C-alpha cells in the first residue's frame, strides 16, 4: 500500500503547483515573469559556482593540466602549418646521408663462444 501512496502524493503536489502557476500568472503576469527571471539568474549563478568548485576539485585547473593544454595547442599549430604549405611547386627533396653514430652506452664485449653456439650458427 505504501508503494501506491507515493505516486498519488506526487500527482497532488504537481497539480497544486500547476494550479498556483496559473493563478499567479492570471493575477500578476509582470511580477510572475520577474520572479521567474530572478529564479533563472540565481540558478545560473549557483550552477557556475558549483561547476568551478568541482573543476578545481578534479584538478582541471592544476599546473599539469595547463601545461598539457598548452602542449596540445602547440602541437595543433605545428600540424596546421604543415597542412597550409603551398603545393604549387614541388622541389626535389635532397636526400642527405646520415652518418650513423654509435651509441656510447652500447658496447660489444668480445668473448669466447662455445662449440655448441658455433654449430647452431653454422646450421642456420
Backbone as JSON, one array per atom type, in Angstrom:
{
  "sequence": "XXXXXXXXXXXXXXXXXXXXXXXXXXXXXXXXXXXXXXXXXXXXXXXXXXXXXXXXXXXXXXXXXXXXXXXXXXXXXXXXXXXXXXXXXXXXXXXXXXXXXXXXXXXXXXXXXXXXXXXXXXXX",
  "N": [[0.81, -1.2, 0.0], [1.98, 1.25, 0.74], [3.55, 1.75, -1.38], [1.85, 2.5, -3.44], [0.85, 4.93, -2.49], [2.78, 6.91, -2.8], [2.99, 7.8, -5.6], [0.43, 8.98, -5.79], [0.54, 11.08, -3.96], [2.54, 12.54, -5.17], [1.3, 13.26, -7.6], [-0.68, 14.93, -6.58], [0.84, 17.05, -5.49], [2.07, 18.04, -7.83], [-0.2, 18.84, -9.24], [-1.19, 20.89, -7.53], [0.94, 22.68, -7.75], [0.8, 23.36, -10.46], [-1.73, 24.57, -10.46], [-1.24, 26.77, -8.79], [0.65, 28.07, -10.36], [-0.87, 28.86, -12.62], [-2.75, 30.57, -11.38], [-1.08, 32.62, -10.28], [-0.03, 33.61, -12.63], [-2.32, 34.67, -13.83], [-3.13, 36.67, -12.03], [-0.92, 38.47, -11.61], [0.9, 38.99, -14.09], [3.28, 40.37, -14.86], [4.84, 40.56, -12.49], [5.12, 37.86, -12.05], [6.7, 37.06, -14.24], [9.05, 38.5, -13.65], [9.82, 37.29, -11.26], [10.33, 34.7, -12.21], [12.49, 35.18, -13.96], [14.39, 36.12, -12.11], [14.71, 33.81, -10.58], [15.82, 32.09, -12.5], [18.25, 33.44, -12.97], [19.51, 33.21, -10.46], [19.71, 30.43, -10.26], [21.47, 29.99, -12.38], [23.81, 31.3, -11.47], [24.38, 29.76, -9.19], [24.89, 27.32, -10.43], [27.22, 27.96, -11.95], [29.07, 28.56, -9.88], [29.18, 26.13, -8.48], [30.11, 24.42, -10.53], [32.65, 25.5, -10.98], [33.87, 24.99, -8.52], [33.81, 22.17, -8.47], [35.38, 21.64, -10.71], [37.89, 22.54, -9.88], [38.3, 20.76, -7.82], [38.57, 18.36, -9.18], [40.93, 18.75, -10.44], [41.36, 20.01, -12.87], [42.27, 22.56, -13.2], [44.86, 22.51, -12.49], [48.49, 22.88, -12.52], [49.67, 20.96, -14.14], [47.61, 20.25, -15.89], [47.28, 22.67, -17.22], [49.72, 22.86, -18.51], [49.54, 20.65, -20.16], [47.38, 21.36, -21.83], [48.51, 23.57, -23.1], [50.57, 22.3, -24.49], [49.07, 20.75, -26.25], [47.85, 22.75, -27.79], [50.13, 23.84, -28.98], [51.04, 21.68, -30.47], [48.89, 21.34, -32.23], [49.07, 23.75, -33.65], [51.51, 23.36, -34.94], [50.98, 21.19, -36.66], [48.97, 22.3, -38.21], [50.35, 24.25, -39.64], [51.9, 22.68, -41.32], [49.98, 21.63, -43.02], [49.1, 23.86, -44.4], [51.01, 24.69, -46.19], [51.96, 25.92, -49.37], [51.42, 24.1, -52.31], [52.18, 24.52, -54.94], [54.6, 24.5, -56.4], [56.78, 21.87, -56.62], [59.65, 21.01, -55.13], [62.6, 19.14, -55.7], [63.42, 16.74, -53.31], [66.24, 16.71, -51.4], [68.27, 14.12, -50.56], [69.96, 13.45, -47.72], [72.82, 11.88, -46.59], [72.87, 10.19, -43.71], [75.04, 10.09, -41.09], [75.94, 7.36, -39.35], [75.76, 7.06, -35.97], [77.48, 5.73, -33.24], [76.17, 4.44, -30.35], [77.33, 5.47, -27.25], [76.85, 4.1, -24.92], [76.39, 1.53, -25.59], [78.15, -1.35, -26.06], [80.22, -3.75, -27.63], [81.07, -6.78, -26.31], [83.85, -8.63, -26.4], [84.35, -12.09, -26.54], [84.78, -15.6, -25.79], [83.21, -18.03, -27.71], [81.19, -20.85, -27.27], [81.51, -24.24, -28.51], [79.06, -25.34, -29.1], [77.38, -23.14, -29.7], [78.64, -22.23, -32.02], [78.14, -24.36, -33.77], [75.35, -24.22, -33.92], [75.01, -21.74, -35.19], [76.26, -22.22, -37.59], [74.61, -24.11, -38.77], [72.37, -22.62, -39.3]],
  "CA": [[0.0, 0.0, 0.0], [2.83, 2.43, 0.81], [4.09, 1.95, -2.71], [0.84, 3.18, -4.25], [0.58, 6.26, -1.96], [3.77, 7.88, -3.26], [2.58, 8.47, -6.84], [-0.76, 9.79, -5.58], [1.01, 12.31, -3.32], [3.28, 13.26, -6.2], [0.32, 13.86, -8.5], [-1.36, 16.03, -5.88], [1.79, 18.17, -5.41], [2.22, 18.59, -9.18], [-1.46, 19.52, -9.56], [-1.23, 22.14, -6.78], [1.94, 23.58, -8.33], [0.22, 23.84, -11.71], [-2.82, 25.48, -10.1], [-0.61, 28.0, -8.3], [1.28, 28.68, -11.53], [-1.93, 29.5, -13.41], [-3.34, 31.66, -10.59], [-0.14, 33.74, -10.21], [0.08, 34.16, -13.99], [-3.53, 35.45, -14.1], [-3.24, 37.83, -11.14], [0.15, 39.44, -11.79], [1.82, 38.4, -15.06], [4.58, 41.06, -14.83], [5.56, 40.11, -11.3], [5.44, 36.44, -12.25], [7.85, 36.97, -15.15], [10.22, 38.98, -12.94], [10.25, 36.25, -10.31], [10.9, 33.6, -13.0], [13.82, 35.6, -14.42], [15.29, 36.13, -10.95], [14.98, 32.4, -10.25], [16.75, 31.57, -13.52], [19.55, 34.05, -12.74], [20.08, 32.6, -9.25], [20.08, 29.05, -10.6], [22.66, 30.07, -13.24], [24.94, 31.63, -10.61], [24.69, 28.57, -8.36], [25.49, 26.34, -11.34], [28.59, 28.38, -12.26], [29.9, 28.43, -8.68], [29.39, 24.7, -8.21], [30.95, 23.82, -11.57], [34.02, 25.95, -10.74], [34.38, 24.25, -7.36], [34.03, 20.78, -8.87], [36.5, 21.61, -11.64], [39.11, 22.63, -9.06], [38.44, 19.53, -7.04], [39.02, 17.3, -10.07], [42.3, 19.03, -10.86], [41.44, 20.52, -14.24], [42.96, 23.83, -13.21], [46.2, 22.32, -11.95], [49.58, 23.27, -13.41], [49.89, 19.91, -15.13], [46.57, 20.34, -16.91], [47.57, 23.85, -18.02], [50.85, 22.52, -19.37], [49.04, 19.71, -21.16], [46.58, 22.11, -22.8], [49.44, 24.38, -23.89], [51.25, 21.39, -25.41], [48.11, 20.38, -27.29], [47.73, 23.91, -28.69], [51.36, 23.96, -29.74], [51.04, 20.58, -31.41], [47.9, 21.65, -33.27], [49.62, 24.81, -34.51], [52.57, 22.81, -35.76], [50.39, 20.38, -37.71], [48.23, 23.18, -39.12], [51.31, 24.89, -40.51], [52.31, 21.72, -42.33], [48.89, 21.45, -43.97], [48.85, 25.11, -45.11], [52.09, 24.95, -47.14], [51.51, 25.92, -50.77], [51.96, 22.96, -53.06], [52.19, 24.87, -56.35], [55.84, 23.98, -56.97], [57.42, 20.82, -55.83], [61.09, 20.99, -55.29], [63.12, 17.81, -55.39], [63.91, 16.58, -51.95], [67.61, 16.24, -51.37], [68.49, 13.11, -49.52], [71.25, 13.56, -47.07], [73.27, 10.65, -45.94], [73.07, 10.37, -42.28], [76.18, 9.37, -40.57], [75.49, 6.53, -38.26], [76.52, 7.27, -34.74], [77.45, 4.61, -32.32], [75.76, 4.84, -29.02], [78.46, 5.22, -26.35], [76.5, 3.22, -23.82], [76.27, 0.16, -26.1], [79.47, -1.82, -26.47], [80.33, -5.18, -27.91], [82.04, -7.42, -25.43], [84.49, -9.76, -27.06], [84.48, -13.24, -25.66], [84.87, -16.89, -26.45], [81.93, -18.7, -27.91], [81.33, -22.3, -27.11], [81.38, -25.03, -29.74], [77.64, -25.55, -29.36], [76.86, -21.94, -30.37], [79.19, -22.18, -33.37], [77.42, -25.35, -34.56], [74.0, -23.7, -34.15], [75.09, -20.66, -36.17], [76.67, -22.79, -38.87], [73.47, -24.82, -39.35], [71.39, -21.62, -39.75]],
  "C": [[0.86, 1.27, 0.0], [3.39, 2.77, -0.57], [3.1, 2.72, -3.6], [0.57, 4.61, -3.77], [1.56, 7.29, -2.52], [3.37, 8.53, -4.57], [1.35, 9.36, -6.66], [-0.36, 11.12, -4.95], [1.77, 13.16, -4.34], [2.33, 13.94, -7.18], [-0.39, 15.05, -7.85], [-0.44, 17.26, -5.8], [1.95, 18.83, -6.77], [0.96, 19.36, -9.58], [-1.56, 20.85, -8.82], [-0.23, 23.16, -7.33], [1.42, 24.17, -9.64], [-0.89, 24.84, -11.46], [-2.26, 26.82, -9.62], [0.05, 28.77, -9.43], [0.25, 29.46, -12.34], [-2.51, 30.7, -12.66], [-2.39, 32.86, -10.54], [0.06, 34.39, -11.58], [-1.13, 35.03, -14.32], [-3.57, 36.73, -13.27], [-2.18, 38.89, -11.43], [1.17, 38.88, -12.79], [3.21, 39.06, -15.06], [5.44, 40.6, -13.66], [5.97, 38.64, -11.42], [6.67, 36.28, -13.15], [9.14, 37.43, -14.47], [10.73, 37.91, -11.98], [10.85, 35.04, -11.03], [12.3, 33.95, -13.46], [14.83, 35.64, -13.27], [15.65, 34.71, -10.55], [15.98, 31.79, -11.22], [18.15, 32.13, -13.3], [20.24, 33.43, -11.52], [20.52, 31.18, -9.53], [21.35, 29.03, -11.46], [23.91, 30.36, -12.4], [25.35, 30.44, -9.75], [25.37, 27.51, -9.21], [26.95, 26.68, -11.64], [29.52, 28.19, -11.07], [30.19, 26.96, -8.41], [30.27, 24.05, -9.27], [32.4, 24.26, -11.4], [34.65, 25.19, -9.57], [34.69, 22.8, -7.74], [35.2, 20.66, -9.83], [37.82, 21.69, -10.89], [39.36, 21.35, -8.3], [38.97, 18.38, -7.9], [40.4, 17.57, -10.63], [42.43, 19.55, -12.27], [42.17, 21.85, -14.31], [44.38, 23.71, -12.65], [47.26, 22.73, -12.98], [49.81, 22.23, -14.5], [48.87, 19.97, -16.25], [46.81, 21.56, -17.8], [48.7, 23.56, -18.99], [50.41, 21.58, -20.48], [48.26, 20.46, -22.24], [47.48, 22.96, -23.69], [50.19, 23.5, -24.89], [50.33, 20.97, -26.55], [47.94, 21.52, -28.29], [48.95, 24.02, -29.58], [51.43, 22.87, -30.82], [50.07, 20.84, -32.56], [48.41, 22.73, -34.21], [50.67, 24.25, -35.44], [51.99, 21.99, -36.91], [49.57, 21.21, -38.68], [49.17, 23.85, -40.1], [51.77, 23.95, -41.61], [51.24, 21.55, -43.4], [48.71, 22.68, -44.86], [49.89, 25.37, -46.19], [51.57, 24.92, -48.57], [52.19, 24.79, -51.53], [51.98, 23.25, -54.56], [53.45, 24.34, -57.04], [56.43, 22.95, -56.05], [58.91, 20.83, -56.14], [61.59, 19.6, -54.97], [63.72, 17.79, -53.99], [65.32, 16.01, -52.01], [67.76, 15.26, -50.23], [69.9, 13.28, -48.98], [71.6, 12.22, -46.45], [73.51, 10.95, -44.48], [74.23, 9.5, -41.83], [75.73, 8.61, -39.33], [76.39, 6.73, -37.06], [76.4, 6.03, -33.89], [77.08, 5.13, -30.94], [76.89, 4.51, -28.04], [78.11, 4.27, -25.22], [76.31, 1.77, -24.28], [77.64, -0.28, -26.61], [79.41, -3.33, -26.7], [81.42, -5.74, -27.01], [82.56, -8.65, -26.15], [84.61, -10.9, -26.06], [84.55, -14.52, -26.47], [83.48, -17.48, -26.56], [82.15, -20.19, -27.78], [81.12, -23.01, -28.44], [79.91, -25.22, -30.1], [77.03, -24.36, -30.11], [77.39, -21.84, -31.79], [78.45, -23.15, -34.29], [76.0, -24.85, -34.89], [74.02, -22.6, -35.2], [75.46, -21.2, -37.54], [75.5, -23.49, -39.55], [72.43, -23.84, -39.87], [71.92, -20.97, -40.95]]
}
